[in-house]
Amino acid sequence: MTETKGRLKLFVGNFLSFGAANALEKVIPIILLPVLTRLLTDTADYGRYDMFMTIVSFGSELVVLGVFDALFREYFEDEDR
């Protein structure tokens, strides 16, 4: 029973930490919008910024695939060998 509670606690902790990181990923651009509009004065800069953000979001999706696999592998791993 304690092993199940330990795994559940690990699962909830990992779920909350990854969820908080995902929420911060969505909130930070909203907070930085006034700073970006002040710094980016040329329309070509907006295009470069959008291209950079597209590359970063594509890379982060590839990383997330490995994180969820590792999370569930650790959760369902059997301790009894």
PDB file of N, CA, C and O in Angstrom:
ATOM      1  N   MET A   1       0.819  -1.189   0.000  1.00  0.00           N
ATOM      2  CA  MET A   1       0.000   0.000   0.000  1.00  0.00           C
ATOM      3  C   MET A   1       0.868   1.261   0.000  1.00  0.00           C
ATOM      4  O   MET A   1       0.537   2.241  -0.667  1.00  0.00           O
ATOM      5  N   THR A   2       1.977   1.239   0.745  1.00  0.00           N
ATOM      6  CA  THR A   2       2.839   2.425   0.795  1.00  0.00           C
ATOM      7  C   THR A   2       3.533   2.649  -0.533  1.00  0.00           C
ATOM      8  O   THR A   2       3.828   3.788  -0.896  1.00  0.00           O
ATOM      9  N   GLU A   3       3.803   1.552  -1.278  1.00  0.00           N
ATOM     10  CA  GLU A   3       4.428   1.702  -2.582  1.00  0.00           C
ATOM     11  C   GLU A   3       3.474   2.397  -3.550  1.00  0.00           C
ATOM     12  O   GLU A   3       3.898   3.208  -4.374  1.00  0.00           O
ATOM     13  N   THR A   4       2.190   2.076  -3.447  1.00  0.00           N
ATOM     14  CA  THR A   4       1.190   2.725  -4.302  1.00  0.00           C
ATOM     15  C   THR A   4       1.076   4.203  -3.967  1.00  0.00           C
ATOM     16  O   THR A   4       0.970   5.041  -4.862  1.00  0.00           O
ATOM     17  N   LYS A   5       1.097   4.524  -2.674  1.00  0.00           N
ATOM     18  CA  LYS A   5       1.048   5.934  -2.270  1.00  0.00           C
ATOM     19  C   LYS A   5       2.290   6.677  -2.743  1.00  0.00           C
ATOM     20  O   LYS A   5       2.203   7.832  -3.161  1.00  0.00           O
ATOM     21  N   GLY A   6       3.447   6.020  -2.678  1.00  0.00           N
ATOM     22  CA  GLY A   6       4.682   6.638  -3.142  1.00  0.00           C
ATOM     23  C   GLY A   6       4.654   6.910  -4.631  1.00  0.00           C
ATOM     24  O   GLY A   6       5.104   7.960  -5.091  1.00  0.00           O
ATOM     25  N   ARG A   7       4.122   5.955  -5.386  1.00  0.00           N
ATOM     26  CA  ARG A   7       4.025   6.148  -6.836  1.00  0.00           C
ATOM     27  C   ARG A   7       3.005   7.227  -7.175  1.00  0.00           C
ATOM     28  O   ARG A   7       3.220   8.029  -8.084  1.00  0.00           O
ATOM     29  N   LEU A   8       1.903   7.245  -6.450  1.00  0.00           N
ATOM     30  CA  LEU A   8       0.887   8.271  -6.685  1.00  0.00           C
ATOM     31  C   LEU A   8       1.436   9.654  -6.358  1.00  0.00           C
ATOM     32  O   LEU A   8       1.189  10.617  -7.084  1.00  0.00           O
ATOM     33  N   LYS A   9       2.180   9.745  -5.262  1.00  0.00           N
ATOM     34  CA  LYS A   9       2.790  11.026  -4.895  1.00  0.00           C
ATOM     35  C   LYS A   9       3.801  11.462  -5.950  1.00  0.00           C
ATOM     36  O   LYS A   9       3.866  12.643  -6.290  1.00  0.00           O
ATOM     37  N   LEU A  10       4.581  10.536  -6.465  1.00  0.00           N
ATOM     38  CA  LEU A  10       5.550  10.832  -7.523  1.00  0.00           C
ATOM     39  C   LEU A  10       4.835  11.285  -8.797  1.00  0.00           C
ATOM     40  O   LEU A  10       5.250  12.242  -9.450  1.00  0.00           O
ATOM     41  N   PHE A  11       3.752  10.578  -9.138  1.00  0.00           N
ATOM     42  CA  PHE A  11       2.997  10.922 -10.339  1.00  0.00           C
ATOM     43  C   PHE A  11       2.381  12.322 -10.221  1.00  0.00           C
ATOM     44  O   PHE A  11       2.470  13.119 -11.155  1.00  0.00           O
ATOM     45  N   VAL A  12       1.766  12.615  -9.089  1.00  0.00           N
ATOM     46  CA  VAL A  12       1.139  13.932  -8.890  1.00  0.00           C
ATOM     47  C   VAL A  12       2.194  15.028  -8.871  1.00  0.00           C
ATOM     48  O   VAL A  12       1.983  16.094  -9.449  1.00  0.00           O
ATOM     49  N   GLY A  13       3.309  14.790  -8.228  1.00  0.00           N
ATOM     50  CA  GLY A  13       4.379  15.782  -8.196  1.00  0.00           C
ATOM     51  C   GLY A  13       4.926  16.084  -9.577  1.00  0.00           C
ATOM     52  O   GLY A  13       5.132  17.245  -9.931  1.00  0.00           O
ATOM     53  N   ASN A  14       5.161  15.038 -10.358  1.00  0.00           N
ATOM     54  CA  ASN A  14       5.645  15.243 -11.726  1.00  0.00           C
ATOM     55  C   ASN A  14       4.591  15.924 -12.584  1.00  0.00           C
ATOM     56  O   ASN A  14       4.916  16.789 -13.397  1.00  0.00           O
ATOM     57  N   PHE A  15       3.332  15.542 -12.411  1.00  0.00           N
ATOM     58  CA  PHE A  15       2.242  16.144 -13.174  1.00  0.00           C
ATOM     59  C   PHE A  15       2.138  17.633 -12.876  1.00  0.00           C
ATOM     60  O   PHE A  15       1.967  18.438 -13.791  1.00  0.00           O
ATOM     61  N   LEU A  16       2.239  18.004 -11.607  1.00  0.00           N
ATOM     62  CA  LEU A  16       2.151  19.418 -11.243  1.00  0.00           C
ATOM     63  C   LEU A  16       3.357  20.209 -11.727  1.00  0.00           C
ATOM     64  O   LEU A  16       3.206  21.344 -12.179  1.00  0.00           O
ATOM     65  N   SER A  17       4.544  19.636 -11.643  1.00  0.00           N
ATOM     66  CA  SER A  17       5.728  20.375 -12.086  1.00  0.00           C
ATOM     67  C   SER A  17       5.712  20.589 -13.591  1.00  0.00           C
ATOM     68  O   SER A  17       6.036  21.678 -14.063  1.00  0.00           O
ATOM     69  N   PHE A  18       5.338  19.561 -14.354  1.00  0.00           N
ATOM     70  CA  PHE A  18       5.274  19.729 -15.808  1.00  0.00           C
ATOM     71  C   PHE A  18       4.111  20.628 -16.198  1.00  0.00           C
ATOM     72  O   PHE A  18       4.212  21.384 -17.165  1.00  0.00           O
ATOM     73  N   GLY A  19       3.013  20.559 -15.463  1.00  0.00           N
ATOM     74  CA  GLY A  19       1.875  21.439 -15.734  1.00  0.00           C
ATOM     75  C   GLY A  19       2.217  22.892 -15.454  1.00  0.00           C
ATOM     76  O   GLY A  19       1.811  23.783 -16.200  1.00  0.00           O
ATOM     77  N   ALA A  20       2.964  23.136 -14.381  1.00  0.00           N
ATOM     78  CA  ALA A  20       3.380  24.511 -14.064  1.00  0.00           C
ATOM     79  C   ALA A  20       4.323  25.042 -15.141  1.00  0.00           C
ATOM     80  O   ALA A  20       4.239  26.211 -15.517  1.00  0.00           O
ATOM     81  N   ALA A  21       5.205  24.206 -15.630  1.00  0.00           N
ATOM     82  CA  ALA A  21       6.110  24.639 -16.698  1.00  0.00           C
ATOM     83  C   ALA A  21       5.329  24.960 -17.969  1.00  0.00           C
ATOM     84  O   ALA A  21       5.654  25.918 -18.669  1.00  0.00           O
ATOM     85  N   ASN A  22       4.318  24.178 -18.268  1.00  0.00           N
ATOM     86  CA  ASN A  22       3.498  24.429 -19.451  1.00  0.00           C
ATOM     87  C   ASN A  22       2.695  25.726 -19.287  1.00  0.00           C
ATOM     88  O   ASN A  22       2.547  26.485 -20.244  1.00  0.00           O
ATOM     89  N   ALA A  23       2.181  25.980 -18.089  1.00  0.00           N
ATOM     90  CA  ALA A  23       1.434  27.214 -17.846  1.00  0.00           C
ATOM     91  C   ALA A  23       2.344  28.437 -17.956  1.00  0.00           C
ATOM     92  O   ALA A  23       1.946  29.460 -18.515  1.00  0.00           O
ATOM     93  N   LEU A  24       3.559  28.335 -17.428  1.00  0.00           N
ATOM     94  CA  LEU A  24       4.510  29.446 -17.541  1.00  0.00           C
ATOM     95  C   LEU A  24       4.881  29.707 -18.998  1.00  0.00           C
ATOM     96  O   LEU A  24       5.094  30.851 -19.397  1.00  0.00           O
ATOM     97  N   GLU A  25       4.955  28.650 -19.776  1.00  0.00           N
ATOM     98  CA  GLU A  25       5.264  28.801 -21.199  1.00  0.00           C
ATOM     99  C   GLU A  25       4.200  29.628 -21.904  1.00  0.00           C
ATOM    100  O   GLU A  25       4.506  30.337 -22.863  1.00  0.00           O
ATOM    101  N   LYS A  26       2.964  29.550 -21.447  1.00  0.00           N
ATOM    102  CA  LYS A  26       1.882  30.319 -22.062  1.00  0.00           C
ATOM    103  C   LYS A  26       1.785  31.731 -21.494  1.00  0.00           C
ATOM    104  O   LYS A  26       1.359  32.642 -22.204  1.00  0.00           O
ATOM    105  N   VAL A  27       2.161  31.937 -20.250  1.00  0.00           N
ATOM    106  CA  VAL A  27       1.990  33.239 -19.587  1.00  0.00           C
ATOM    107  C   VAL A  27       3.134  34.204 -19.906  1.00  0.00           C
ATOM    108  O   VAL A  27       2.901  35.406 -20.032  1.00  0.00           O
ATOM    109  N   ILE A  28       4.347  33.708 -20.037  1.00  0.00           N
ATOM    110  CA  ILE A  28       5.505  34.578 -20.233  1.00  0.00           C
ATOM    111  C   ILE A  28       5.392  35.445 -21.488  1.00  0.00           C
ATOM    112  O   ILE A  28       5.719  36.630 -21.413  1.00  0.00           O
ATOM    113  N   PRO A  29       4.944  34.919 -22.650  1.00  0.00           N
ATOM    114  CA  PRO A  29       4.803  35.821 -23.803  1.00  0.00           C
ATOM    115  C   PRO A  29       3.797  36.948 -23.584  1.00  0.00           C
ATOM    116  O   PRO A  29       3.981  38.048 -24.107  1.00  0.00           O
ATOM    117  N   ILE A  30       2.753  36.694 -22.832  1.00  0.00           N
ATOM    118  CA  ILE A  30       1.773  37.752 -22.548  1.00  0.00           C
ATOM    119  C   ILE A  30       2.396  38.836 -21.681  1.00  0.00           C
ATOM    120  O   ILE A  30       2.154  40.023 -21.900  1.00  0.00           O
ATOM    121  N   ILE A  31       3.186  38.443 -20.711  1.00  0.00           N
ATOM    122  CA  ILE A  31       3.840  39.412 -19.832  1.00  0.00           C
ATOM    123  C   ILE A  31       4.885  40.221 -20.607  1.00  0.00           C
ATOM    124  O   ILE A  31       5.036  41.421 -20.377  1.00  0.00           O
ATOM    125  N   LEU A  32       5.600  39.571 -21.518  1.00  0.00           N
ATOM    126  CA  LEU A  32       6.672  40.236 -22.254  1.00  0.00           C
ATOM    127  C   LEU A  32       6.201  41.008 -23.487  1.00  0.00           C
ATOM    128  O   LEU A  32       7.019  41.620 -24.175  1.00  0.00           O
ATOM    129  N   LEU A  33       4.912  40.992 -23.776  1.00  0.00           N
ATOM    130  CA  LEU A  33       4.417  41.681 -24.963  1.00  0.00           C
ATOM    131  C   LEU A  33       4.748  43.176 -24.991  1.00  0.00           C
ATOM    132  O   LEU A  33       5.177  43.666 -26.036  1.00  0.00           O
ATOM    133  N   PRO A  34       4.570  43.927 -23.896  1.00  0.00           N
ATOM    134  CA  PRO A  34       4.966  45.341 -23.950  1.00  0.00           C
ATOM    135  C   PRO A  34       6.460  45.547 -24.191  1.00  0.00           C
ATOM    136  O   PRO A  34       6.852  46.499 -24.867  1.00  0.00           O
ATOM    137  N   VAL A  35       7.285  44.674 -23.652  1.00  0.00           N
ATOM    138  CA  VAL A  35       8.730  44.782 -23.856  1.00  0.00           C
ATOM    139  C   VAL A  35       9.076  44.516 -25.329  1.00  0.00           C
ATOM    140  O   VAL A  35       9.888  45.228 -25.920  1.00  0.00           O
ATOM    141  N   LEU A  36       8.460  43.497 -25.907  1.00  0.00           N
ATOM    142  CA  LEU A  36       8.739  43.171 -27.303  1.00  0.00           C
ATOM    143  C   LEU A  36       8.275  44.272 -28.251  1.00  0.00           C
ATOM    144  O   LEU A  36       8.970  44.588 -29.217  1.00  0.00           O
ATOM    145  N   THR A  37       7.118  44.855 -27.990  1.00  0.00           N
ATOM    146  CA  THR A  37       6.649  45.920 -28.878  1.00  0.00           C
ATOM    147  C   THR A  37       7.523  47.161 -28.759  1.00  0.00           C
ATOM    148  O   THR A  37       7.622  47.933 -29.713  1.00  0.00           O
ATOM    149  N   ARG A  38       8.150  47.366 -27.626  1.00  0.00           N
ATOM    150  CA  ARG A  38       9.062  48.501 -27.466  1.00  0.00           C
ATOM    151  C   ARG A  38      10.385  48.241 -28.186  1.00  0.00           C
ATOM    152  O   ARG A  38      10.953  49.153 -28.788  1.00  0.00           O
ATOM    153  N   LEU A  39      10.880  47.000 -28.126  1.00  0.00           N
ATOM    154  CA  LEU A  39      12.182  46.668 -28.715  1.00  0.00           C
ATOM    155  C   LEU A  39      12.125  46.427 -30.219  1.00  0.00           C
ATOM    156  O   LEU A  39      13.054  46.791 -30.940  1.00  0.00           O
ATOM    157  N   LEU A  40      11.050  45.821 -30.694  1.00  0.00           N
ATOM    158  CA  LEU A  40      10.953  45.489 -32.117  1.00  0.00           C
ATOM    159  C   LEU A  40      10.281  46.643 -32.849  1.00  0.00           C
ATOM    160  O   LEU A  40       9.060  46.792 -32.810  1.00  0.00           O
ATOM    161  N   THR A  41      11.095  47.459 -33.517  1.00  0.00           N
ATOM    162  CA  THR A  41      10.560  48.631 -34.193  1.00  0.00           C
ATOM    163  C   THR A  41      10.354  48.400 -35.692  1.00  0.00           C
ATOM    164  O   THR A  41       9.566  49.108 -36.320  1.00  0.00           O
ATOM    165  N   ASP A  42      11.046  47.427 -36.268  1.00  0.00           N
ATOM    166  CA  ASP A  42      10.940  47.147 -37.693  1.00  0.00           C
ATOM    167  C   ASP A  42      10.048  45.923 -37.902  1.00  0.00           C
ATOM    168  O   ASP A  42      10.069  44.994 -37.095  1.00  0.00           O
ATOM    169  N   THR A  43       9.269  45.919 -38.980  1.00  0.00           N
ATOM    170  CA  THR A  43       8.388  44.774 -39.237  1.00  0.00           C
ATOM    171  C   THR A  43       9.170  43.506 -39.554  1.00  0.00           C
ATOM    172  O   THR A  43       8.678  42.406 -39.302  1.00  0.00           O
ATOM    173  N   ALA A  44      10.373  43.633 -40.100  1.00  0.00           N
ATOM    174  CA  ALA A  44      11.199  42.450 -40.369  1.00  0.00           C
ATOM    175  C   ALA A  44      11.610  41.761 -39.070  1.00  0.00           C
ATOM    176  O   ALA A  44      11.795  40.544 -39.046  1.00  0.00           O
ATOM    177  N   ASP A  45      11.754  42.525 -37.998  1.00  0.00           N
ATOM    178  CA  ASP A  45      12.092  41.936 -36.697  1.00  0.00           C
ATOM    179  C   ASP A  45      10.963  41.035 -36.192  1.00  0.00           C
ATOM    180  O   ASP A  45      11.220  40.000 -35.576  1.00  0.00           O
ATOM    181  N   TYR A  46       9.719  41.427 -36.454  1.00  0.00           N
ATOM    182  CA  TYR A  46       8.592  40.589 -36.061  1.00  0.00           C
ATOM    183  C   TYR A  46       8.612  39.259 -36.807  1.00  0.00           C
ATOM    184  O   TYR A  46       8.264  38.223 -36.240  1.00  0.00           O
ATOM    185  N   GLY A  47       9.015  39.284 -38.069  1.00  0.00           N
ATOM    186  CA  GLY A  47       9.127  38.048 -38.837  1.00  0.00           C
ATOM    187  C   GLY A  47      10.210  37.135 -38.293  1.00  0.00           C
ATOM    188  O   GLY A  47      10.015  35.923 -38.199  1.00  0.00           O
ATOM    189  N   ARG A  48      11.349  37.710 -37.936  1.00  0.00           N
ATOM    190  CA  ARG A  48      12.440  36.914 -37.347  1.00  0.00           C
ATOM    191  C   ARG A  48      12.017  36.330 -35.996  1.00  0.00           C
ATOM    192  O   ARG A  48      12.310  35.174 -35.688  1.00  0.00           O
ATOM    193  N   TYR A  49      11.328  37.142 -35.202  1.00  0.00           N
ATOM    194  CA  TYR A  49      10.854  36.678 -33.898  1.00  0.00           C
ATOM    195  C   TYR A  49       9.856  35.528 -34.068  1.00  0.00           C
ATOM    196  O   TYR A  49       9.919  34.537 -33.341  1.00  0.00           O
ATOM    197  N   ASP A  50       8.943  35.660 -35.022  1.00  0.00           N
ATOM    198  CA  ASP A  50       7.959  34.608 -35.253  1.00  0.00           C
ATOM    199  C   ASP A  50       8.635  33.328 -35.732  1.00  0.00           C
ATOM    200  O   ASP A  50       8.251  32.236 -35.313  1.00  0.00           O
ATOM    201  N   MET A  51       9.636  33.447 -36.601  1.00  0.00           N
ATOM    202  CA  MET A  51      10.365  32.273 -37.064  1.00  0.00           C
ATOM    203  C   MET A  51      11.099  31.598 -35.901  1.00  0.00           C
ATOM    204  O   MET A  51      11.097  30.372 -35.784  1.00  0.00           O
ATOM    205  N   PHE A  52      11.718  32.401 -35.054  1.00  0.00           N
ATOM    206  CA  PHE A  52      12.411  31.859 -33.886  1.00  0.00           C
ATOM    207  C   PHE A  52      11.435  31.137 -32.958  1.00  0.00           C
ATOM    208  O   PHE A  52      11.736  30.045 -32.477  1.00  0.00           O
ATOM    209  N   MET A  53      10.278  31.730 -32.704  1.00  0.00           N
ATOM    210  CA  MET A  53       9.288  31.110 -31.812  1.00  0.00           C
ATOM    211  C   MET A  53       8.728  29.820 -32.415  1.00  0.00           C
ATOM    212  O   MET A  53       8.422  28.880 -31.681  1.00  0.00           O
ATOM    213  N   THR A  54       8.593  29.765 -33.728  1.00  0.00           N
ATOM    214  CA  THR A  54       8.138  28.538 -34.384  1.00  0.00           C
ATOM    215  C   THR A  54       9.155  27.421 -34.203  1.00  0.00           C
ATOM    216  O   THR A  54       8.783  26.282 -33.919  1.00  0.00           O
ATOM    217  N   ILE A  55      10.422  27.733 -34.364  1.00  0.00           N
ATOM    218  CA  ILE A  55      11.476  26.735 -34.175  1.00  0.00           C
ATOM    219  C   ILE A  55      11.518  26.258 -32.726  1.00  0.00           C
ATOM    220  O   ILE A  55      11.659  25.062 -32.472  1.00  0.00           O
ATOM    221  N   VAL A  56      11.397  27.176 -31.783  1.00  0.00           N
ATOM    222  CA  VAL A  56      11.419  26.813 -30.361  1.00  0.00           C
ATOM    223  C   VAL A  56      10.214  25.949 -29.999  1.00  0.00           C
ATOM    224  O   VAL A  56      10.366  24.962 -29.278  1.00  0.00           O
ATOM    225  N   SER A  57       9.025  26.296 -30.482  1.00  0.00           N
ATOM    226  CA  SER A  57       7.837  25.504 -30.152  1.00  0.00           C
ATOM    227  C   SER A  57       7.919  24.109 -30.772  1.00  0.00           C
ATOM    228  O   SER A  57       7.492  23.133 -30.155  1.00  0.00           O
ATOM    229  N   PHE A  58       8.461  24.009 -31.980  1.00  0.00           N
ATOM    230  CA  PHE A  58       8.631  22.695 -32.600  1.00  0.00           C
ATOM    231  C   PHE A  58       9.621  21.857 -31.800  1.00  0.00           C
ATOM    232  O   PHE A  58       9.379  20.673 -31.567  1.00  0.00           O
ATOM    233  N   GLY A  59      10.727  22.453 -31.378  1.00  0.00           N
ATOM    234  CA  GLY A  59      11.709  21.726 -30.573  1.00  0.00           C
ATOM    235  C   GLY A  59      11.169  21.316 -29.216  1.00  0.00           C
ATOM    236  O   GLY A  59      11.473  20.226 -28.730  1.00  0.00           O
ATOM    237  N   SER A  60      10.366  22.182 -28.597  1.00  0.00           N
ATOM    238  CA  SER A  60       9.818  21.839 -27.289  1.00  0.00           C
ATOM    239  C   SER A  60       8.810  20.698 -27.388  1.00  0.00           C
ATOM    240  O   SER A  60       8.697  19.905 -26.453  1.00  0.00           O
ATOM    241  N   GLU A  61       8.079  20.594 -28.491  1.00  0.00           N
ATOM    242  CA  GLU A  61       7.164  19.466 -28.671  1.00  0.00           C
ATOM    243  C   GLU A  61       7.933  18.155 -28.800  1.00  0.00           C
ATOM    244  O   GLU A  61       7.472  17.125 -28.307  1.00  0.00           O
ATOM    245  N   LEU A  62       9.075  18.172 -29.441  1.00  0.00           N
ATOM    246  CA  LEU A  62       9.887  16.964 -29.543  1.00  0.00           C
ATOM    247  C   LEU A  62      10.430  16.549 -28.176  1.00  0.00           C
ATOM    248  O   LEU A  62      10.508  15.359 -27.872  1.00  0.00           O
ATOM    249  N   VAL A  63      10.800  17.516 -27.365  1.00  0.00           N
ATOM    250  CA  VAL A  63      11.315  17.220 -26.031  1.00  0.00           C
ATOM    251  C   VAL A  63      10.210  16.654 -25.138  1.00  0.00           C
ATOM    252  O   VAL A  63      10.450  15.731 -24.360  1.00  0.00           O
ATOM    253  N   VAL A  64       9.001  17.206 -25.248  1.00  0.00           N
ATOM    254  CA  VAL A  64       7.883  16.745 -24.419  1.00  0.00           C
ATOM    255  C   VAL A  64       7.561  15.285 -24.691  1.00  0.00           C
ATOM    256  O   VAL A  64       7.157  14.565 -23.778  1.00  0.00           O
ATOM    257  N   LEU A  65       7.730  14.836 -25.920  1.00  0.00           N
ATOM    258  CA  LEU A  65       7.465  13.429 -26.221  1.00  0.00           C
ATOM    259  C   LEU A  65       8.333  12.514 -25.359  1.00  0.00           C
ATOM    260  O   LEU A  65       7.848  11.508 -24.842  1.00  0.00           O
ATOM    261  N   GLY A  66       9.587  12.850 -25.204  1.00  0.00           N
ATOM    262  CA  GLY A  66      10.470  12.043 -24.377  1.00  0.00           C
ATOM    263  C   GLY A  66      10.169  12.157 -22.895  1.00  0.00           C
ATOM    264  O   GLY A  66      10.363  11.199 -22.147  1.00  0.00           O
ATOM    265  N   VAL A  67       9.692  13.327 -22.460  1.00  0.00           N
ATOM    266  CA  VAL A  67       9.400  13.533 -21.035  1.00  0.00           C
ATOM    267  C   VAL A  67       8.207  12.686 -20.611  1.00  0.00           C
ATOM    268  O   VAL A  67       8.258  12.053 -19.557  1.00  0.00           O
ATOM    269  N   PHE A  68       7.143  12.655 -21.393  1.00  0.00           N
ATOM    270  CA  PHE A  68       5.974  11.861 -21.019  1.00  0.00           C
ATOM    271  C   PHE A  68       6.301  10.374 -21.035  1.00  0.00           C
ATOM    272  O   PHE A  68       5.808   9.623 -20.194  1.00  0.00           O
ATOM    273  N   ASP A  69       7.119   9.946 -21.974  1.00  0.00           N
ATOM    274  CA  ASP A  69       7.518   8.546 -22.014  1.00  0.00           C
ATOM    275  C   ASP A  69       8.310   8.183 -20.761  1.00  0.00           C
ATOM    276  O   ASP A  69       8.081   7.132 -20.162  1.00  0.00           O
ATOM    277  N   ALA A  70       9.232   9.043 -20.367  1.00  0.00           N
ATOM    278  CA  ALA A  70      10.023   8.791 -19.163  1.00  0.00           C
ATOM    279  C   ALA A  70       9.154   8.837 -17.908  1.00  0.00           C
ATOM    280  O   ALA A  70       9.367   8.052 -16.985  1.00  0.00           O
ATOM    281  N   LEU A  71       8.191   9.733 -17.861  1.00  0.00           N
ATOM    282  CA  LEU A  71       7.305   9.854 -16.703  1.00  0.00           C
ATOM    283  C   LEU A  71       6.505   8.582 -16.507  1.00  0.00           C
ATOM    284  O   LEU A  71       6.449   8.064 -15.392  1.00  0.00           O
ATOM    285  N   PHE A  72       5.885   8.062 -17.556  1.00  0.00           N
ATOM    286  CA  PHE A  72       5.070   6.859 -17.410  1.00  0.00           C
ATOM    287  C   PHE A  72       5.924   5.611 -17.245  1.00  0.00           C
ATOM    288  O   PHE A  72       5.490   4.654 -16.605  1.00  0.00           O
ATOM    289  N   ARG A  73       7.122   5.600 -17.803  1.00  0.00           N
ATOM    290  CA  ARG A  73       8.014   4.462 -17.592  1.00  0.00           C
ATOM    291  C   ARG A  73       8.393   4.373 -16.120  1.00  0.00           C
ATOM    292  O   ARG A  73       8.436   3.284 -15.547  1.00  0.00           O
ATOM    293  N   GLU A  74       8.669   5.526 -15.509  1.00  0.00           N
ATOM    294  CA  GLU A  74       9.028   5.531 -14.091  1.00  0.00           C
ATOM    295  C   GLU A  74       7.827   5.181 -13.218  1.00  0.00           C
ATOM    296  O   GLU A  74       7.982   4.523 -12.189  1.00  0.00           O
ATOM    297  N   TYR A  75       6.636   5.612 -13.617  1.00  0.00           N
ATOM    298  CA  TYR A  75       5.437   5.358 -12.811  1.00  0.00           C
ATOM    299  C   TYR A  75       5.050   3.880 -12.828  1.00  0.00           C
ATOM    300  O   TYR A  75       4.673   3.328 -11.794  1.00  0.00           O
ATOM    301  N   PHE A  76       5.138   3.244 -13.979  1.00  0.00           N
ATOM    302  CA  PHE A  76       4.677   1.864 -14.099  1.00  0.00           C
ATOM    303  C   PHE A  76       5.801   0.841 -13.921  1.00  0.00           C
ATOM    304  O   PHE A  76       5.571  -0.357 -14.081  1.00  0.00           O
ATOM    305  N   GLU A  77       6.994   1.290 -13.597  1.00  0.00           N
ATOM    306  CA  GLU A  77       8.094   0.344 -13.416  1.00  0.00           C
ATOM    307  C   GLU A  77       7.852  -0.503 -12.185  1.00  0.00           C
ATOM    308  O   GLU A  77       7.461   0.004 -11.133  1.00  0.00           O
ATOM    309  N   ASP A  78       8.085  -1.789 -12.324  1.00  0.00           N
ATOM    310  CA  ASP A  78       7.831  -2.736 -11.236  1.00  0.00           C
ATOM    311  C   ASP A  78       9.080  -2.864 -10.387  1.00  0.00           C
ATOM    312  O   ASP A  78      10.172  -3.103 -10.902  1.00  0.00           O
ATOM    313  N   GLU A  79       8.910  -2.700  -9.059  1.00  0.00           N
ATOM    314  CA  GLU A  79      10.041  -2.797  -8.137  1.00  0.00           C
ATOM    315  C   GLU A  79      10.353  -4.252  -7.785  1.00  0.00           C
ATOM    316  O   GLU A  79      11.485  -4.565  -7.416  1.00  0.00           O
ATOM    317  N   ASP A  80       9.374  -5.136  -7.893  1.00  0.00           N
ATOM    318  CA  ASP A  80       9.563  -6.537  -7.521  1.00  0.00           C
ATOM    319  C   ASP A  80      10.221  -7.299  -8.664  1.00  0.00           C
ATOM    320  O   ASP A  80       9.614  -7.498  -9.716  1.00  0.00           O
ATOM    321  N   ARG A  81      11.469  -7.727  -8.453  1.00  0.00           N
ATOM    322  CA  ARG A  81      12.181  -8.475  -9.511  1.00  0.00           C
ATOM    323  C   ARG A  81      12.503  -9.846  -9.012  1.00  0.00           C
ATOM    324  O   ARG A  81      13.099 -10.642  -9.737  1.00  0.00           O
TER     325      ARG A  81
END
